[in-house]
Amino acid sequence: MSAAAVPAVGTVSPRRAWVTDLPVLAVAAVWGASYLAAKGITTTHTVVAVLVLRFAIVLPVLVATGWRKLRALTGAQWRGAGVLGLVLSGIFLLETYGVVHTSATNAGLIISLTMIFTPLAEAAVTRVRPSAGFVAAAGLSVAGVVLLTQGGGFTSPSAGDLLMLLAALARTVHVLAMARIKAVRDADSLSLTTVQLGGAVAVFAVLAAVPGTGASPWSTAAGFGAREWAGLVFLSVFCTLLAFFVQMWSVRRTSPSRVSLLLGTEPLWAAAVGIGLGGEHLGVPGVAGAVLVLAGTAWGRRAATVRS
């Protein structure tokens, strides 16, 4: 990509910046809403089935769109993307089972800890000590999660809260793996995403065929009403397909850092949708925890950026 394709943030005119920023903010908003949408159409017995349906809908579009570059991938790139697909399947399983057992608000806020976990894990791998500011920000975020999970009073964190915490850790593994698997570093982003989602769908399909893992995708789809289908289309088309293409479009017109910053508003949208549309209630400890999580992740992102 030429230097002109990714202008510095300071060279983008205010009007052009808004034209680029608004679609990215829309992606952050639909991602924030995805937790409530997933919670509305999924039960413990239909998690795997819903995941099969969600990604099987968009996968043919991705394959058809990027078929030529997909065929150009090397064997090493296919294997690397396949490994990433296995990790991705674990992320979606943890997130979806997690959101079934916790609130959409908690899910969106806890998963934002990925922004703290990733630099900490990278520091451990590279043996480069993080800055004192970043460590303080991480501590603030962790304290926020403790309070957040006690929204209605001090109790043990729910199973869903713990699963979302594991999902945040799995996202961290995924990010580090993408950076450290040499074969995928120069791979076309659309092709890489397609192979990863294809690998994840294959895992979900295998799990769906195992007795005792819940309802089949076909019986789940047959039991869907208009509301459930609307939720599934929202997750498939808006939260997956369009979100990916908006990210590709925006990164070519602004800086990756700006896109990352805008996408970092996802937990704000998750909280707004969960409370405003889902009727969820945090309580005083939960509100305090949400504020700490958001403050800690914002501070941590800035500290990590300054460090790099």
ChimeraX attribute file (.defattr): number of C-alpha atoms within 10 A of each C-alpha:
attribute: neighborCount
match mode: 1-to-1
recipient: residues
	/A:1	6
	/A:2	7
	/A:3	8
	/A:4	10
	/A:5	12
	/A:6	16
	/A:7	15
	/A:8	15
	/A:9	14
	/A:10	10
	/A:11	9
	/A:12	16
	/A:13	10
	/A:14	10
	/A:15	9
	/A:16	11
	/A:17	16
	/A:18	13
	/A:19	13
	/A:20	20
	/A:21	19
	/A:22	13
	/A:23	18
	/A:24	24
	/A:25	20
	/A:26	19
	/A:27	24
	/A:28	25
	/A:29	22
	/A:30	22
	/A:31	24
	/A:32	28
	/A:33	27
	/A:34	27
	/A:35	26
	/A:36	25
	/A:37	23
	/A:38	24
	/A:39	21
	/A:40	17
	/A:41	20
	/A:42	22
	/A:43	19
	/A:44	15
	/A:45	15
	/A:46	22
	/A:47	28
	/A:48	29
	/A:49	25
	/A:50	25
	/A:51	25
	/A:52	23
	/A:53	20
	/A:54	21
	/A:55	21
	/A:56	18
	/A:57	15
	/A:58	19
	/A:59	20
	/A:60	12
	/A:61	13
	/A:62	19
	/A:63	18
	/A:64	10
	/A:65	14
	/A:66	15
	/A:67	14
	/A:68	11
	/A:69	15
	/A:70	21
	/A:71	10
	/A:72	12
	/A:73	18
	/A:74	13
	/A:75	10
	/A:76	13
	/A:77	22
	/A:78	20
	/A:79	15
	/A:80	22
	/A:81	28
	/A:82	19
	/A:83	19
	/A:84	26
	/A:85	25
	/A:86	19
	/A:87	20
	/A:88	23
	/A:89	22
	/A:90	20
	/A:91	23
	/A:92	19
	/A:93	17
	/A:94	21
	/A:95	26
	/A:96	27
	/A:97	24
	/A:98	27
	/A:99	29
	/A:100	22
	/A:101	19
	/A:102	20
	/A:103	25
	/A:104	30
	/A:105	29
	/A:106	28
	/A:107	31
	/A:108	26
	/A:109	28
	/A:110	29
	/A:111	21
	/A:112	22
	/A:113	27
	/A:114	21
	/A:115	20
	/A:116	26
	/A:117	20
	/A:118	20
	/A:119	20
	/A:120	20
	/A:121	16
	/A:122	18
	/A:123	14
	/A:124	12
	/A:125	10
	/A:126	9
	/A:127	9
	/A:128	10
	/A:129	11
	/A:130	18
	/A:131	15
	/A:132	10
	/A:133	15
	/A:134	24
	/A:135	18
	/A:136	15
	/A:137	24
	/A:138	23
	/A:139	17
	/A:140	21
	/A:141	29
	/A:142	20
	/A:143	17
	/A:144	26
	/A:145	25
	/A:146	20
	/A:147	26
	/A:148	30
	/A:149	26
	/A:150	21
	/A:151	21
	/A:152	14
	/A:153	14
	/A:154	12
	/A:155	9
	/A:156	10
	/A:157	16
	/A:158	14
	/A:159	15
	/A:160	22
	/A:161	24
	/A:162	18
	/A:163	24
	/A:164	28
	/A:165	23
	/A:166	20
	/A:167	27
	/A:168	25
	/A:169	20
	/A:170	23
	/A:171	23
	/A:172	23
	/A:173	21
	/A:174	21
	/A:175	16
	/A:176	16
	/A:177	17
	/A:178	17
	/A:179	13
	/A:180	11
	/A:181	15
	/A:182	13
	/A:183	18
	/A:184	22
	/A:185	14
	/A:186	9
	/A:187	20
	/A:188	15
	/A:189	15
	/A:190	19
	/A:191	24
	/A:192	24
	/A:193	19
	/A:194	23
	/A:195	24
	/A:196	23
	/A:197	24
	/A:198	23
	/A:199	21
	/A:200	28
	/A:201	24
	/A:202	17
	/A:203	18
	/A:204	24
	/A:205	19
	/A:206	12
	/A:207	17
	/A:208	22
	/A:209	15
	/A:210	10
	/A:211	9
	/A:212	9
	/A:213	15
	/A:214	18
	/A:215	20
	/A:216	22
	/A:217	21
	/A:218	12
	/A:219	11
	/A:220	19
	/A:221	17
	/A:222	9
	/A:223	10
	/A:224	14
	/A:225	10
	/A:226	8
	/A:227	11
	/A:228	18
	/A:229	14
	/A:230	14
	/A:231	20
	/A:232	27
	/A:233	17
	/A:234	19
	/A:235	23
	/A:236	22
	/A:237	16
	/A:238	17
	/A:239	22
	/A:240	20
	/A:241	18
	/A:242	15
	/A:243	20
	/A:244	16
	/A:245	12
	/A:246	15
	/A:247	17
	/A:248	14
	/A:249	14
	/A:250	20
	/A:251	20
	/A:252	17
	/A:253	21
	/A:254	23
	/A:255	17
	/A:256	17
	/A:257	13
	/A:258	17
	/A:259	19
	/A:260	15
	/A:261	15
	/A:262	19
	/A:263	20
	/A:264	19
	/A:265	19
	/A:266	25
	/A:267	28
	/A:268	20
	/A:269	23
	/A:270	27
	/A:271	28
	/A:272	18
	/A:273	23
	/A:274	25
	/A:275	17
	/A:276	11
	/A:277	11
	/A:278	18
	/A:279	8
	/A:280	16
	/A:281	16
	/A:282	23
	/A:283	15
	/A:284	15
	/A:285	19
	/A:286	23
	/A:287	18
	/A:288	17
	/A:289	27
	/A:290	29
	/A:291	19
	/A:292	23
	/A:293	29
	/A:294	22
	/A:295	16
	/A:296	26
	/A:297	25
	/A:298	19
	/A:299	20
	/A:300	27
	/A:301	20
	/A:302	16
	/A:303	19
	/A:304	19
	/A:305	12
	/A:306	10
	/A:307	11
	/A:308	7
